Amino acid sequence: MDNKYSAMNHTTEGVIDQLKDFMQEQNPNIGRSERMLSTGAGAFILYTGVTNIFDSPLTALAEISVGGLLLFRGMTGYCPVKQAIEGTPKKEVTIIEHRIVEPV
């Protein structure tokens, strides 16, 4: 019995490690407030889709898909649609100002 739980625990750890690696590979391209809104909206839309699965299956599948994608966007901070629209990330530019002040 312990071997069964040990194997399950090992498999779970492997999946979690793969998920962490995947999330670290993504370059976040949305801000914190946008991530929070995406996560909240995604959770709500996903919940609505799951609760309506037997009443209206096609609409529910669309809601589940959109909700899941919004949750992914909010949890990872990466949006492939936004990256496609904006193009490749621009290099960071640092502006340094020099001022010479002469005494009056």
ROVO-313923 format. One line per 8 residues: their letters; for each residue x, y, z of N, C-alpha, C. Coordinates in nm, 2 decimals. Atoms other than C-alpha are relative to their C-alpha. Example, Ala and Ser with C-alpha at 12.3 -4.5 7.8 and 13.67 -1.06 7.14 Angstrom:
2
as) 0.09/-0.12/0.00/1.23/-0.45/0.78/0.09/0.12/0.00  -0.09/-0.11/0.00/1.37/-0.11/0.71/-0.08/0.11/0.08
END
This chain:
104
mdnkysam) 0.08/-0.12/0.00/0.00/0.00/0.00/0.09/0.13/0.00  -0.09/-0.12/-0.01/0.29/0.24/0.08/0.06/0.03/-0.14  -0.06/-0.02/0.14/0.44/0.18/-0.27/-0.10/0.07/-0.09  0.10/-0.06/0.08/0.11/0.28/-0.43/0.00/0.15/0.02  0.00/-0.14/-0.03/0.11/0.61/-0.25/0.13/0.07/-0.03  -0.13/-0.05/0.04/0.48/0.66/-0.30/0.01/0.03/-0.15  0.00/-0.02/0.14/0.44/0.62/-0.67/-0.09/0.12/-0.04  0.08/-0.11/0.03/0.15/0.86/-0.68/0.06/0.13/0.04
nhttegvi) -0.06/-0.12/-0.04/0.34/1.11/-0.48/0.11/0.04/-0.09  -0.11/-0.03/0.09/0.64/1.08/-0.71/-0.06/0.06/-0.13  0.07/-0.05/0.13/0.41/1.13/-1.02/-0.05/0.14/0.02  0.05/-0.13/-0.02/0.25/1.43/-0.86/0.11/0.10/0.01  -0.11/-0.09/-0.01/0.58/1.59/-0.78/0.06/0.02/-0.14  -0.05/-0.02/0.14/0.69/1.53/-1.14/-0.08/0.09/-0.08  0.09/-0.09/0.07/0.38/1.70/-1.28/0.02/0.14/0.05  -0.02/-0.14/-0.06/0.43/2.00/-1.04/0.13/0.06/-0.05
dqlkdfmq) -0.13/-0.05/0.05/0.80/2.03/-1.14/-0.01/0.04/-0.15  0.02/-0.04/0.14/0.70/2.03/-1.51/-0.08/0.13/-0.02  0.08/-0.13/0.01/0.44/2.30/-1.45/0.08/0.12/0.05  -0.08/-0.11/-0.04/0.69/2.51/-1.26/0.10/0.04/-0.11  -0.09/-0.02/0.11/0.94/2.47/-1.54/-0.07/0.08/-0.12  0.07/-0.06/0.11/0.68/2.57/-1.80/-0.03/0.15/0.04  0.03/-0.14/-0.04/0.58/2.88/-1.60/0.12/0.09/0.00  -0.12/-0.08/0.00/0.94/2.99/-1.56/0.05/0.03/-0.14
eqnpnigr) -0.04/-0.02/0.14/0.99/2.96/-1.94/-0.07/0.12/-0.06  0.09/-0.11/0.06/0.71/3.21/-2.01/0.05/0.14/0.05  -0.03/-0.14/-0.04/0.80/3.58/-2.01/-0.13/0.07/0.03  0.12/-0.07/-0.03/0.53/3.77/-1.83/-0.01/0.13/-0.08  0.02/-0.12/0.08/0.38/4.04/-2.05/-0.12/0.07/0.04  0.12/-0.08/-0.05/0.08/4.16/-1.85/0.03/0.04/0.15  -0.03/-0.05/-0.13/0.08/4.36/-1.53/-0.08/-0.07/0.11  0.06/0.07/-0.12/-0.03/4.26/-1.18/-0.15/0.02/0.00
sermlstg) 0.15/-0.03/-0.01/-0.38/4.43/-1.19/-0.07/-0.08/-0.11  0.06/0.07/0.11/-0.45/4.27/-1.53/0.00/-0.15/0.03  -0.01/0.14/-0.04/-0.34/3.93/-1.39/-0.12/-0.03/0.10  0.11/0.02/-0.10/-0.58/3.97/-1.10/-0.14/0.00/-0.06  0.13/-0.01/0.07/-0.87/4.07/-1.32/-0.02/-0.13/-0.09  0.01/0.12/0.08/-0.80/3.78/-1.56/-0.03/-0.12/0.08  0.03/0.11/-0.09/-0.79/3.53/-1.27/-0.14/0.00/0.05  0.13/-0.01/-0.05/-1.11/3.65/-1.12/-0.11/-0.02/-0.10
agafilyt) 0.10/0.02/0.11/-1.30/3.67/-1.45/0.00/-0.14/-0.05  -0.02/0.14/0.05/-1.16/3.33/-1.56/-0.07/-0.09/0.10  0.06/0.09/-0.10/-1.27/3.17/-1.23/-0.15/0.01/-0.01  0.14/-0.02/0.01/-1.62/3.32/-1.26/-0.06/-0.07/-0.13  0.05/0.06/0.13/-1.66/3.22/-1.63/0.01/-0.15/0.00  -0.01/0.15/-0.01/-1.53/2.87/-1.57/-0.10/-0.06/0.09  0.10/0.05/-0.09/-1.76/2.82/-1.27/-0.14/0.00/-0.07  0.13/-0.01/0.07/-2.06/2.94/-1.48/-0.01/-0.11/-0.11
gvtnifds) 0.01/0.11/0.10/-1.97/2.70/-1.76/-0.02/-0.14/0.06  0.01/0.14/-0.07/-1.93/2.40/-1.52/-0.15/-0.01/0.05  0.14/0.01/-0.05/-2.27/2.48/-1.36/-0.10/-0.01/-0.11  0.10/0.01/0.11/-2.45/2.51/-1.70/0.03/-0.11/-0.10  -0.04/0.10/0.10/-2.29/2.20/-1.86/-0.12/-0.09/-0.05  0.11/0.09/0.04/-2.62/2.00/-1.86/-0.12/0.08/-0.06  0.10/-0.09/0.05/-2.85/2.30/-1.94/0.03/0.04/-0.15  -0.04/-0.05/0.13/-2.66/2.43/-2.24/0.14/-0.05/-0.03
pltalaei) -0.14/0.05/0.01/-2.36/2.21/-2.33/0.09/0.08/-0.09  -0.09/-0.07/0.08/-2.22/2.41/-2.62/0.04/0.13/0.06  -0.03/-0.13/-0.07/-2.24/2.74/-2.44/0.09/-0.03/0.12  -0.09/0.04/-0.12/-2.09/2.57/-2.13/0.14/-0.03/-0.04  -0.13/0.04/0.04/-1.80/2.43/-2.33/0.08/0.13/-0.04  -0.06/-0.13/0.04/-1.73/2.78/-2.47/0.04/0.08/0.13  -0.03/-0.07/-0.12/-1.74/2.93/-2.12/0.11/-0.07/0.07  -0.11/0.08/-0.07/-1.51/2.65/-1.98/0.13/0.03/-0.07
svgglllf) -0.13/-0.03/0.07/-1.26/2.72/-2.26/0.05/0.14/0.03  -0.04/-0.14/-0.02/-1.26/3.10/-2.22/0.04/0.02/0.15  -0.04/-0.01/-0.14/-1.25/3.07/-1.84/0.13/-0.06/0.03  -0.13/0.06/-0.02/-0.96/2.83/-1.85/0.11/0.08/-0.06  -0.10/-0.08/0.06/-0.77/3.05/-2.09/0.03/0.12/0.08  -0.02/-0.11/-0.08/-0.83/3.35/-1.87/0.08/-0.03/0.13  -0.08/0.05/-0.12/-0.71/3.15/-1.56/0.14/-0.02/-0.04  -0.14/0.02/0.04/-0.40/3.05/-1.75/0.07/0.13/-0.01
rgmtgycp) -0.06/-0.14/0.02/-0.33/3.41/-1.85/0.02/0.07/0.14  -0.02/-0.06/-0.13/-0.38/3.53/-1.49/0.10/-0.07/0.08  -0.09/0.07/-0.08/-0.18/3.26/-1.33/0.14/0.01/-0.05  -0.14/0.00/0.05/0.12/3.27/-1.56/0.05/0.14/-0.03  -0.04/-0.13/0.04/0.12/3.64/-1.65/0.04/0.01/-0.14  -0.04/0.00/0.14/0.17/3.55/-2.01/-0.12/-0.01/-0.09  0.11/0.00/0.09/-0.07/3.62/-2.29/0.05/-0.01/-0.14  -0.06/0.01/0.14/0.02/3.49/-2.64/-0.07/0.09/-0.10
vkqaiegt) 0.07/-0.10/0.09/-0.25/3.71/-2.80/0.06/0.13/0.01  -0.06/-0.13/-0.02/-0.10/4.02/-2.65/0.14/0.01/-0.06  -0.14/0.01/0.06/0.25/3.91/-2.76/-0.01/0.01/-0.15  0.02/0.00/0.14/0.12/3.85/-3.11/-0.03/0.14/-0.05  0.05/-0.14/0.04/-0.04/4.20/-3.13/0.12/0.10/0.02  -0.11/-0.09/-0.03/0.26/4.38/-2.97/0.13/-0.03/-0.07  -0.13/0.04/0.06/0.53/4.18/-3.14/0.10/-0.04/0.11  -0.11/0.04/-0.09/0.86/4.09/-2.98/0.02/0.11/0.11
pkkevtii) -0.03/-0.10/-0.10/0.94/4.25/-2.65/0.11/0.10/-0.04  -0.10/-0.10/0.03/1.13/4.57/-2.69/0.11/0.00/0.11  -0.11/0.00/-0.10/1.47/4.62/-2.52/-0.03/0.12/0.10  0.02/-0.10/-0.10/1.47/4.82/-2.20/0.10/0.12/-0.03  -0.08/-0.12/0.02/1.59/5.18/-2.24/0.02/0.07/0.13  -0.03/-0.08/-0.12/1.76/5.37/-1.96/0.03/0.14/-0.04  -0.02/-0.14/0.03/1.75/5.75/-1.97/0.07/0.06/0.12  -0.08/-0.07/-0.10/2.02/5.93/-1.78/0.01/0.14/-0.03
ehrivepv) 0.00/-0.15/0.02/1.99/6.30/-1.73/0.12/0.06/0.07  -0.11/-0.07/-0.06/2.29/6.52/-1.66/-0.03/0.15/0.00  0.03/-0.14/-0.01/2.24/6.87/-1.53/0.12/0.07/0.06  -0.11/-0.08/-0.06/2.50/7.13/-1.47/-0.07/0.12/0.06  0.06/-0.11/-0.07/2.39/7.38/-1.21/0.12/0.10/0.03  -0.10/-0.10/-0.03/2.60/7.70/-1.19/-0.06/0.09/0.11  0.05/-0.09/-0.11/2.58/7.91/-0.87/-0.04/0.14/-0.06  0.04/-0.13/0.04/2.40/8.24/-0.91/0.07/0.11/0.07
END
